[in-house]
Amino acid sequence: MLRRVTERPSVDDILNAHHRWYHVIELEPGVTTPGFADLRSQVDHARLPADLSGLRAIDVGTFDGFWAFELEKRGAQVIGIDVDEIPPPDAPEYKRQQILEELAGVTPGTGFELLKRWFGSSVERRSINVYDLKPDRVDGPVDLVFVGAMLLHLRNPVGALEAARATLRPGGRLIAFEVVDPALAGHDYPVARFKLTDTIWTWWRPNIPCLLGWIETAGFSDIQLLGTTTVRDATGNEQMLATVHAVA
Ligand SMILES: C[S@@+](CC[C@H](N)C(=O)[O-])C[C@H]1O[C@@H](n2cnc3c(N)ncnc32)[C@H](O)[C@@H]1O
């Protein structure tokens, strides 16, 4: 029997969906989506304010919505933005075919929409390229922008951060939980590795001074590095992430 798309999906509907899950998200005790990144033990590292009641937040590059749902749990009214084009707009021309093959049959947003209905969430997902982010696209200036593990996938991370800043109200907060390169930790000057020669998705892996420099160059102030953590993905690779808070 066909079920209406507004109905709550069953656990089987979610687990049997044709979807390439990114986030491990708990559906009920002991039952999770089969994602690439299990961030459940990392939430405290992002240092999200405990109470976001009455605030409006954007989750940039929301994918299956892990961080958007976390922001919503703290009381924020959240819009998750992501890109729906395949290949994504920043894909380099010479990797397009490889990406098309890798993502054959994938419909962006599938996991998010199932989870939204599962949780009865009010988070809205909008198809917006981060570079096009501005108050008009999200019903006015917002109080908080969260960027997680996405600057590394952009040609122009500073341009994305400038758009994030332009979308924040004056005094609004940026929370970045972003990949940094531990192999570059020995340098106290800003440096990033160019990664498209050995990956298909990643442009840059910055060291911490470089990540802080991107944020400063985009015009943010009161930039605070609040720590680093290491996450092991489903393939066993480890990524170091840094938490940075800053003010627009
Ligand atoms: C590695 S995933 C990170 C997911 C999530 N933010 C997190 O921290 O777990 C990168 C996300 O950024 C999105 N993305 C890539 N380029 C983008 C762009 N130009 N604008 C908005 N989102 C983008 C991808 O589609 C994907 O959902």
The ligand as a MOL file (V3000), in Angstrom:
LIG
                    3D

  0  0  0     0  0            999 V3000
M  V30 BEGIN CTAB
M  V30 COUNTS 27 29 0 0 0
M  V30 BEGIN ATOM
M  V30 1 C 31.0750 16.2380 4.6200 0
M  V30 2 S 29.3990 16.7060 4.5450 0 CHG=1
M  V30 3 C 29.1930 17.4270 6.1660 0
M  V30 4 C 27.7850 17.2420 6.6980 0
M  V30 5 C 27.5070 17.9900 8.0010 0
M  V30 6 N 27.6230 19.4270 7.8320 0
M  V30 7 C 28.4130 17.5460 9.1320 0
M  V30 8 O 29.1470 18.3600 9.6890 0
M  V30 9 O 28.3410 16.3670 9.5020 0 CHG=-1
M  V30 10 C 29.4790 18.1530 3.5030 0
M  V30 11 C 28.1000 18.7190 3.1680 0
M  V30 12 O 28.2630 19.9860 2.5400 0
M  V30 13 C 27.3910 20.0500 1.4130 0
M  V30 14 N 27.8830 21.0320 0.4580 0
M  V30 15 C 28.9200 20.8970 -0.4170 0
M  V30 16 N 29.0580 22.0100 -1.1490 0
M  V30 17 C 28.0940 22.8720 -0.7330 0
M  V30 18 C 27.7220 24.1820 -1.1300 0
M  V30 19 N 28.3670 24.8240 -2.1020 0
M  V30 20 N 26.6860 24.7680 -0.4860 0
M  V30 21 C 26.0210 24.1190 0.4960 0
M  V30 22 N 26.3240 22.8700 0.9130 0
M  V30 23 C 27.3430 22.2490 0.2930 0
M  V30 24 C 27.4080 18.6240 0.9030 0
M  V30 25 O 26.3400 18.3770 -0.0020 0
M  V30 26 C 27.3080 17.8590 2.2020 0
M  V30 27 O 25.9830 17.7550 2.6370 0
M  V30 END ATOM
M  V30 BEGIN BOND
M  V30 1 1 1 2
M  V30 2 1 2 3
M  V30 3 1 2 10
M  V30 4 1 3 4
M  V30 5 1 4 5
M  V30 6 1 5 6
M  V30 7 1 5 7
M  V30 8 2 7 8
M  V30 9 1 7 9
M  V30 10 1 10 11
M  V30 11 1 11 12
M  V30 12 1 11 26
M  V30 13 1 12 13
M  V30 14 1 13 14
M  V30 15 1 13 24
M  V30 16 1 14 15
M  V30 17 1 14 23
M  V30 18 2 15 16
M  V30 19 1 16 17
M  V30 20 1 17 18
M  V30 21 2 17 23
M  V30 22 1 18 19
M  V30 23 2 18 20
M  V30 24 1 20 21
M  V30 25 2 21 22
M  V30 26 1 22 23
M  V30 27 1 24 25
M  V30 28 1 24 26
M  V30 29 1 26 27
M  V30 END BOND
M  V30 END CTAB
M  END
